[in-house]
Amino acid sequence: MLEKILKKTIHNQLESLSGWDEQKVKKFQQNLLSWYYDQRRRLPWREKPSLYGTVVSEFMLQQTRVSTVLPYFERWMKEFPDFKVLAGADESDVLKLWEGLGYYSRARNLHKLAKQIVELESIPQTRAEWLEFPGVGPYASAAISSIAFEEPEAVVDGNVVRIFARLFKDQREYKGTAEATKKMATLTQSFLNLDNPGDHNQALMELGATVCLPKKPLCLICPVSECCLARLSEPEAYPTIKRRVKRQVIVSRVFSLSNRKLLLYRHPEDAPRLAGLYELPKLESLVIRGRPRLLFSRARAISNEKIKEMIYNTDIADNDLPSGHSWVNVCNIDEVPMSGPHRAWVMELISKQD
């Protein structure tokens, strides 16, 4: 029965399914869980599990490394220990605590989710219900419902795609990770440990994050290596995913400090990426006096953009500042929410003025 499901799932496009039966899948599940219970990282949302902790960690871990998330998670849980406290917080305080994690829409969506949760008579438990909340997609909904409520829903992200692509030497080329996760969904669901779906999903995530790495995978210590077709050939060749070409962007910004006040720009509340956050204003948005002097340049990447930020010093004709621009007292800089890079640049430049 299982072999028929697998063949239908992958349309006979994978190299081989020989030997896969329910007994072998069971062995895969057992080896994976045994390894997880023995070798997993002791992470705070695992050691003291709760629905709220699971939700917060899933939001923070989107496109962010565990090592980066850990101190943010600890501070967040102290400041906003549950949905009720988070729901009652000011958005500016929420953004300030998130500062440095990037992708600030996650913080705003988590804040909105908390407000919705506290208004409900009962907590939703199914994947379908969690998909209705802002910022909760297919992966997060499966993770939350399986980990918190043991709902039999398999998670599929880049790590899981990599594991199964190598497991079966998947020769297909995917246009992107989104297409790969969609096409792998039924296959991963057929491998789900129905007796323990939450830990099974976490074990797969852990395996992809610590052993089945994109580069130099640790096949010799992999708990399911005996099942993997790619381990003896070129595991790094799988999966084959077309990567988007990063777009080159140059942004010129102004650092203008006058009478211990710094000129900043605040993004409007309906901005798609940085709503409510302050940053150094763009040069072209201001009327300047004199010739701008380049202080330094910095490179960073956001999504599919490679951005070169050029920071200039110049005097500003501030009698008619554009909307969203204002002078902020240096003493109050710590109180305004700002993206991590801008905070670092501002503090570096202010320190040089002292």
Helices and strands as residue ranges (DSSP letters): H 2-10, H 22-39, H 44-47, H 51-61, H 66-79, H 83-87, H 91-98, H 105-117, H 127-130, H 138-149, H 158-167, E 173-174, H 177-190, H 197-210, G 219-221, G 225-227, G 235-237, E 240-241, E 247-255, E 257-258, E 261-266, E 278-279, G 283-285, E 288-302, E 305-316, G 318-320, E 325-329, G 330-335, H 340-353
